[in-house]
Amino acid sequence: MPENTMNIDFDKEMVGTVAVEERDKLDLEALTAWFEANVEGFAGPISYTKFKGGQSNPTYKIETPATNYVLRRQPFGKLLPSAHAVDREYKAMTGLYPTGFPVPRTYGLCEDPEVIGSKFFVMSMADGRSLWNGALPGMQPAERREIYNALIDTMADLHLNKPDEIGLGDFGKPTDYCARQISRWSKQYKLSETEHQPKMERLIEWLPETIPPQHGSSVVHGDYRLDNVIFAHDEPRIIAVLDWELSTLGDPIADFSYLMLNWYNPADGRAGLMGLDLEDLGIPSKDEAVDRYVARTGYPVPPMDWYFAYNLFRLAGIMQGIKKRVIDGTASSAHAKQMSERVAPLIENAYNFAKAAGMPE
């Protein structure tokens, strides 16, 4: 992580809302008409602010006299193919909500970009805690452990859902997940490439040739981490899993290994844990986290080096898209620039894990 992110208090900088800048403003008259036609129980007038966190799909707090909602929209302007998939987010949450899995209730999806200038959907607002710092400062060790156990257990419960039984059997191809992801992010990376990275080229070449066999298929979140969940105010219980833009059907081990990367990412005020005294803090070790997931799911967990290389490669592709939007002036977060500077370190780390997994020089 670049040094200029090390002193950011993410809990302060990324939690809460700010006034909406001119470039992110919505047509409130058109939006109100859409709410009246599509959202059960809606009664205006609307006022709104924009959530600080998030670099991909701009997210707004929609306030009315009786109820608060959340609106997620695609960025305005030209988009990469298949990026900013608000329709996927909407479908995943709509399928999972009736099962009791902790997701917001969805109210409606607008696929007509003429209403406010882009596709969007509306969901309920989860009233709870957003936690950004993986060290969980200010908590007691027992509470930290329960927070992490809830994080692991909730992911395991997601992977135990049967897609066909919850209306998500057509949410993606159930097989060849990693191959499809590598292909997708290779293409997205190329479309947003801003400089030549030889190690990224090597990963694009090597990863598709060395994919481990896929164990089972489930709904996968694709970006499951501490700051993409909301905890209850007064207990270590997850009340909402957010940001389903990258969700699909696929390999649960690939999804789980993405969460496990936090144990290898530096402790910089975000979700990374590397360098912390986990035992003293009460946070499960990597092996304890893996054992808990395996016990709950019954899945085998193979050597993780390949999956770490794959996930870091995928993250580099995502961050390269953010970097391109920063250059183009369309990134939606004040912290997008810092995020964009992670591309080169991510490629380097992916390359190192690939070497540990057997990639020749």
C-alpha positions as CSV (number, residue, x, y, z in Angstrom):
1,M,0.0,0.0,0.0
2,P,1.5,3.4,-0.9
3,E,2.7,5.4,2.1
4,N,0.2,8.2,1.5
5,T,-2.7,6.0,2.6
6,M,-1.0,5.0,5.9
7,N,-2.3,7.9,8.0
8,I,-5.9,7.9,6.8
9,D,-8.5,7.2,9.4
10,F,-10.8,5.2,7.2
11,D,-13.5,4.9,9.9
12,K,-13.7,8.7,9.9
13,E,-13.1,9.4,6.2
14,M,-15.2,6.6,4.7
15,V,-18.2,6.3,7.1
16,G,-21.2,8.6,6.8
17,T,-22.5,10.9,4.1
18,V,-21.5,14.2,2.5
19,A,-23.4,16.8,0.5
20,V,-23.8,15.8,-3.1
21,E,-21.4,17.5,-5.5
22,E,-22.7,19.1,-8.7
23,R,-21.4,16.3,-10.9
24,D,-23.2,13.6,-8.8
25,K,-26.6,15.4,-8.4
26,L,-29.8,13.6,-9.4
27,D,-33.0,14.8,-11.0
28,L,-35.2,14.8,-7.9
29,E,-38.4,15.4,-9.8
30,A,-37.8,12.4,-12.1
31,L,-36.6,10.3,-9.2
32,T,-39.7,11.2,-7.1
33,A,-42.0,10.2,-10.0
34,W,-40.1,6.9,-10.2
35,F,-40.4,6.2,-6.5
36,E,-44.1,7.0,-6.6
37,A,-44.6,4.4,-9.4
38,N,-42.3,1.7,-8.1
39,V,-41.6,1.8,-4.3
40,E,-44.3,0.4,-2.1
41,G,-45.3,2.7,0.7
42,F,-43.3,5.7,-0.6
43,A,-44.3,9.2,0.5
44,G,-42.1,12.2,-0.3
45,P,-40.6,14.7,-0.3
46,I,-37.1,13.4,-1.0
47,S,-33.9,14.8,0.4
48,Y,-30.5,13.2,-0.2
49,T,-26.8,13.0,0.6
50,K,-24.0,10.8,-0.8
51,F,-22.2,8.1,1.1
52,K,-18.4,8.7,1.5
53,G,-17.2,5.2,0.9
54,G,-17.1,3.2,-2.3
55,Q,-15.2,3.8,-5.5
56,S,-17.4,2.0,-8.1
57,N,-21.1,2.6,-7.9
58,P,-22.1,6.0,-6.4
59,T,-24.4,5.4,-3.4
60,Y,-26.9,7.9,-1.9
61,K,-28.9,8.1,1.3
62,I,-32.5,8.9,0.3
63,E,-34.4,10.5,3.1
64,T,-38.2,10.9,3.3
65,P,-40.3,12.0,6.3
66,A,-41.1,8.4,7.2
67,T,-38.4,6.2,5.8
68,N,-34.7,6.2,4.7
69,Y,-33.6,4.3,1.6
70,V,-30.4,3.7,-0.2
71,L,-29.9,4.3,-4.0
72,R,-27.1,2.7,-5.9
73,R,-26.4,3.9,-9.4
74,Q,-23.9,3.3,-12.2
75,P,-21.5,6.1,-12.8
76,F,-22.5,8.7,-15.3
77,G,-20.6,8.6,-18.6
78,K,-19.1,5.8,-20.7
79,L,-18.6,2.5,-18.9
80,L,-16.5,-0.6,-19.5
81,P,-18.5,-3.6,-20.7
82,S,-20.1,-5.6,-17.8
83,A,-18.7,-3.2,-15.2
84,H,-20.9,-1.5,-12.5
85,A,-23.5,-4.2,-12.6
86,V,-26.2,-2.7,-10.4
87,D,-28.6,-5.2,-11.9
88,R,-26.5,-8.1,-10.6
89,E,-26.5,-6.5,-7.1
90,Y,-30.2,-6.2,-7.2
91,K,-30.8,-9.8,-8.4
92,A,-28.4,-11.3,-5.7
93,M,-30.0,-9.4,-2.8
94,T,-33.6,-10.1,-4.1
95,G,-32.8,-13.8,-4.2
96,L,-31.1,-14.0,-0.8
97,Y,-33.4,-11.7,1.2
98,P,-36.3,-14.3,1.6
99,T,-33.8,-16.9,2.9
100,G,-33.0,-14.9,6.0
101,F,-29.5,-14.2,4.8
102,P,-28.5,-10.7,5.9
103,V,-29.0,-8.4,2.9
104,P,-31.1,-5.3,2.5
105,R,-34.6,-5.5,1.2
106,T,-34.8,-4.4,-2.5
107,Y,-37.5,-2.1,-3.6
108,G,-37.0,-1.7,-7.3
109,L,-34.5,-1.6,-10.2
110,C,-34.6,1.1,-12.9
111,E,-32.8,-0.1,-16.1
112,D,-33.8,3.0,-18.0
113,P,-30.9,5.4,-17.9
114,E,-33.1,8.3,-19.0
115,V,-34.7,8.7,-15.5
116,I,-31.6,10.0,-13.7
117,G,-28.8,9.5,-16.2
118,S,-27.8,5.9,-15.4
119,K,-29.3,2.6,-14.2
120,F,-30.0,2.4,-10.5
121,F,-31.8,0.4,-7.8
122,V,-33.3,1.2,-4.4
123,M,-33.0,-0.8,-1.2
124,S,-33.6,-0.5,2.5
125,M,-31.0,1.2,4.7
126,A,-29.3,-1.0,7.3
127,D,-29.0,0.9,10.6
128,G,-25.8,-0.4,12.1
129,R,-22.0,-0.1,12.3
130,S,-19.6,0.2,9.4
131,L,-16.2,-1.0,10.4
132,W,-13.1,-0.2,8.2
133,N,-10.1,-0.9,10.4
134,G,-9.3,-4.6,10.6
135,A,-7.6,-4.1,14.0
136,L,-11.0,-3.0,15.5
137,P,-9.5,-0.4,17.8
138,G,-11.4,0.3,21.0
139,M,-12.8,-3.2,21.3
140,Q,-12.1,-5.9,23.7
141,P,-10.4,-9.1,22.5
142,A,-13.5,-11.2,23.0
143,E,-15.6,-8.8,20.9
144,R,-13.0,-8.7,18.1
145,R,-13.0,-12.5,18.0
146,E,-16.8,-12.6,17.7
147,I,-16.7,-10.0,15.0
148,Y,-14.4,-12.1,12.9
149,N,-16.2,-15.3,13.7
150,A,-19.4,-13.6,12.4
151,L,-17.6,-12.5,9.3
152,I,-16.4,-16.1,8.6
153,D,-19.7,-17.8,9.5
154,T,-21.8,-15.4,7.3
155,M,-19.6,-16.1,4.3
156,A,-19.9,-19.9,5.0
157,D,-23.7,-19.5,5.2
158,L,-23.7,-17.7,1.8
159,H,-21.8,-20.6,0.2
160,L,-24.2,-23.2,1.7
161,N,-27.2,-21.7,0.0
162,K,-28.3,-23.8,-3.1
163,P,-28.7,-21.4,-6.0
164,D,-31.5,-23.4,-7.6
165,E,-33.5,-23.3,-4.5
166,I,-33.4,-19.5,-4.1
167,G,-34.1,-18.4,-7.7
168,L,-30.5,-17.8,-8.6
169,G,-29.9,-21.0,-10.7
170,D,-29.4,-18.7,-13.7
171,F,-27.2,-16.2,-12.0
172,G,-24.1,-17.4,-13.7
173,K,-22.3,-20.5,-15.1
174,P,-21.7,-22.8,-12.2
175,T,-18.5,-24.2,-13.5
176,D,-15.1,-22.8,-14.7
177,Y,-15.5,-19.8,-12.4
178,C,-11.8,-18.9,-12.1
179,A,-11.2,-19.3,-15.8
180,R,-14.0,-16.9,-16.6
181,Q,-12.9,-14.4,-14.0
182,I,-9.3,-14.5,-15.3
183,S,-10.6,-13.9,-18.8
184,R,-12.9,-11.1,-17.7
185,W,-10.3,-9.2,-15.7
186,S,-7.6,-9.7,-18.3
187,K,-9.9,-8.0,-20.8
188,Q,-11.0,-5.3,-18.3
189,Y,-7.4,-4.6,-17.5
190,K,-6.4,-4.3,-21.1
191,L,-9.3,-1.9,-21.8
192,S,-8.2,0.4,-18.9
193,E,-4.5,-0.1,-19.2
194,T,-2.4,3.0,-18.6
195,E,1.1,1.6,-18.7
196,H,2.8,-1.6,-19.6
197,Q,3.3,-4.0,-16.7
198,P,5.4,-7.1,-17.7
199,K,4.5,-9.0,-14.5
200,M,0.8,-8.5,-15.2
201,E,1.4,-9.9,-18.7
202,R,3.1,-13.0,-17.2
203,L,0.1,-13.5,-14.8
204,I,-2.4,-13.2,-17.7
205,E,-0.4,-15.9,-19.4
206,W,0.2,-18.3,-16.5
207,L,-3.0,-18.2,-14.4
208,P,-5.4,-19.7,-16.9
209,E,-3.0,-22.7,-17.4
210,T,-2.8,-23.7,-13.8
211,I,-6.4,-23.4,-12.4
212,P,-7.1,-25.9,-9.5
213,P,-10.2,-28.1,-9.8
214,Q,-13.3,-26.3,-8.6
215,H,-15.0,-27.7,-5.5
216,G,-18.7,-27.2,-5.9
217,S,-20.6,-24.2,-6.9
218,S,-22.4,-21.5,-4.9
219,V,-23.4,-17.9,-5.0
220,V,-20.1,-16.0,-4.5
221,H,-19.9,-12.4,-3.4
222,G,-16.7,-11.5,-5.1
223,D,-15.7,-8.6,-2.8
224,Y,-16.5,-9.9,0.7
225,R,-14.6,-8.1,3.4
226,L,-15.0,-6.2,6.7
227,D,-16.1,-2.9,5.2
228,N,-18.7,-4.4,2.9
229,V,-20.8,-5.6,5.8
230,I,-22.9,-3.7,8.4
231,F,-22.9,-5.0,12.0
232,A,-25.7,-4.4,14.6
233,H,-25.0,-1.4,16.9
234,D,-25.0,-3.5,20.1
235,E,-23.8,-6.9,19.2
236,P,-21.2,-8.7,16.9
237,R,-23.9,-9.7,14.4
238,I,-24.0,-8.9,10.7
239,I,-27.3,-7.3,9.7
240,A,-26.4,-6.6,6.0
241,V,-23.9,-7.7,3.4
242,L,-23.4,-5.0,0.8
243,D,-21.8,-4.4,-2.6
244,W,-22.9,-7.4,-4.7
245,E,-21.6,-5.9,-7.9
246,L,-19.1,-8.8,-8.5
247,S,-21.4,-11.6,-7.4
248,T,-22.2,-14.6,-9.6
249,L,-22.2,-18.4,-9.3
250,G,-18.8,-19.8,-8.9
251,D,-16.1,-21.4,-6.8
252,P,-16.6,-20.8,-3.0
253,I,-13.0,-21.5,-2.2
254,A,-11.9,-18.6,-4.5
255,D,-14.4,-16.4,-2.7
256,F,-13.2,-17.4,0.7
257,S,-9.6,-17.0,-0.2
258,Y,-10.2,-13.4,-1.1
259,L,-11.4,-12.8,2.5
260,M,-8.3,-14.6,3.7
261,L,-6.0,-12.2,1.9
262,N,-6.6,-9.7,4.7
263,W,-4.3,-11.8,6.9
264,Y,-1.5,-11.1,4.3
265,N,-2.4,-7.4,3.6
266,P,-0.5,-4.8,5.7
267,A,-2.4,-3.3,8.7
268,D,-2.8,0.2,7.2
269,G,-6.1,1.3,8.8
270,R,-8.2,-0.8,6.4
271,A,-9.0,-4.5,6.6
272,G,-5.3,-5.7,6.5
273,L,-4.0,-7.6,9.5
274,M,-0.4,-8.4,8.6
275,G,2.0,-7.3,11.3
276,L,-0.6,-7.2,14.1
277,D,-0.3,-9.3,17.2
278,L,-3.5,-11.2,16.5
279,E,-3.4,-13.4,19.6
280,D,-3.2,-10.3,21.8
281,L,-6.0,-8.6,19.9
282,G,-8.2,-11.6,20.1
283,I,-8.4,-11.9,16.2
284,P,-8.4,-15.5,14.9
285,S,-5.2,-16.6,13.2
286,K,-5.2,-17.5,9.5
287,D,-5.3,-21.2,10.4
288,E,-8.2,-20.7,13.0
289,A,-10.2,-18.8,10.4
290,V,-9.7,-21.5,7.8
291,D,-10.6,-24.2,10.3
292,R,-13.8,-22.4,11.2
293,Y,-14.9,-22.0,7.6
294,V,-14.1,-25.7,6.8
295,A,-15.9,-26.9,9.9
296,R,-19.1,-24.9,8.9
297,T,-19.1,-25.8,5.2
298,G,-17.4,-29.2,5.0
299,Y,-15.3,-27.9,2.0
300,P,-11.7,-28.9,1.6
301,V,-9.2,-26.0,1.5
302,P,-6.3,-26.5,-0.9
303,P,-2.9,-24.8,-0.6
304,M,-3.8,-21.1,-0.9
305,D,-0.9,-19.6,-2.9
306,W,-2.5,-20.0,-6.3
307,Y,-5.8,-18.5,-5.0
308,F,-4.0,-15.6,-3.4
309,A,-2.2,-14.9,-6.7
310,Y,-5.5,-15.2,-8.6
311,N,-7.3,-12.8,-6.2
312,L,-4.5,-10.2,-6.2
313,F,-4.5,-10.3,-10.0
314,R,-8.2,-9.8,-10.0
315,L,-7.9,-6.9,-7.6
316,A,-5.2,-5.3,-9.8
317,G,-7.7,-5.5,-12.7
318,I,-10.4,-3.8,-10.6
319,M,-8.0,-1.1,-9.3
320,Q,-6.7,-0.5,-12.9
321,G,-10.3,0.4,-13.8
322,I,-10.4,2.9,-10.9
323,K,-7.0,4.3,-12.0
324,K,-8.4,4.8,-15.5
325,R,-11.5,6.6,-14.2
326,V,-9.3,8.9,-12.0
327,I,-7.3,9.8,-15.1
328,D,-10.6,10.3,-17.1
329,G,-12.1,12.3,-14.2
330,T,-15.1,10.0,-13.6
331,A,-14.1,8.2,-10.3
332,S,-16.8,8.7,-7.7
333,S,-14.8,8.7,-4.4
334,A,-12.4,11.3,-2.9
335,H,-10.1,8.3,-2.1
336,A,-10.2,6.8,-5.6
337,K,-6.7,8.3,-6.4
338,Q,-5.1,6.5,-3.4
339,M,-6.9,3.3,-4.4
340,S,-5.6,3.6,-7.9
341,E,-2.0,3.8,-6.7
342,R,-2.4,0.2,-5.4
343,V,-2.2,-1.3,-8.9
344,A,1.6,-1.8,-9.0
345,P,1.9,-3.3,-5.5
346,L,-1.0,-5.7,-6.1
347,I,0.7,-6.9,-9.3
348,E,3.9,-7.4,-7.4
349,N,2.2,-9.4,-4.6
350,A,0.3,-11.5,-7.1
351,Y,3.5,-12.3,-8.9
352,N,5.2,-13.4,-5.7
353,F,2.3,-15.7,-4.7
354,A,2.3,-17.1,-8.2
355,K,6.0,-17.9,-7.9
356,A,5.3,-19.6,-4.5
357,A,2.6,-21.6,-6.3
358,G,5.1,-22.9,-8.8
359,M,5.2,-20.3,-11.6
360,P,8.5,-20.4,-13.4
361,E,10.4,-17.1,-13.6
